[in-house]
Amino acid sequence: MDLSDIRREYIQGGLRRKDLKEDPIEQFNVWLQQAIDAKLTDPTAMTVATVDENGQPFQRIVLLKNLDNNGFVFYTNLGSRKAKHLEHNAKISLHFPWHPLERQVHITGTVEKLSAFENMKYFTSRPKDSQIAAIASHQSSRISARGILEGKFLELKQKFANGEVPVPSFWGGFRVVPSSIEFWQGGEHRLHDRFLYSFSEQSWAIDRLAP
């Protein structure tokens, strides 16, 4: 197998400055809705990149759970590897790969923790099994066998069979406050269209980037 021979042309259409919204959050919402309408698998899935105390980058797939003018929201175990990274380095990168639409969105920014009320509001909206799983799994910790995790889940499921599941203190959300948002649209002959929104002095500047 020769990986260098794997290629295709991007032919779904270009992206022009006149087509862009002045606000990148509005532009993102347009593209996200189009990804949803196209019935893409997991349109809210994003790669979340963090850096540990030694400068080693890590990436994982997380689901976007809310978006407004304040930023992009996701939830996690606060004892997880990514949460620990963000404790010592609040800088973060997000990436949305919408391959069937020949699009990507790349976001850089910093995180801030959500309030207890925001955490509770989302946690109580989740399916009960998902709530229990959040308590059963100490994310990123080492376990000797899957059976231990499943046993803990069943134990907690029985415990909370007739009652509400409390919001665990070690679980919560982060809001990514963006400093840059790049929109990438595939183009023929690798002449892709890239537009970078950069936040400075309370406003967004838009620049076209070479592919």
BELMOLIN-V847257 format. One record per run of one state. SS is the DSSP state (2 for helix, 1 for strand, 0 for the rest). FROM is the first residue (numbers start at 1). LEN is the number of residues. If there is no record, write none. Layout:
ss=<SS;SS>
from=<FROM;FROM>
len=<LEN;LEN>
//
This chain:
ss=<0;2;0;2;0;2;0;1;0;1;0;1;0;1;0;2;0;1;2;0;1;0;2;0;2;0;2;0;1;0;2;0;1;0;1;0>
from=<1;3;6;17;20;24;38;45;52;57;64;66;69;71;78;81;89;91;99;102;103;114;116;124;128;137;146;160;171;186;188;191;193;201;203;210>
len=<2;3;11;3;4;14;7;7;5;7;2;3;2;7;3;8;2;8;3;1;11;2;8;4;9;9;14;11;15;2;3;2;8;2;7;2>
//
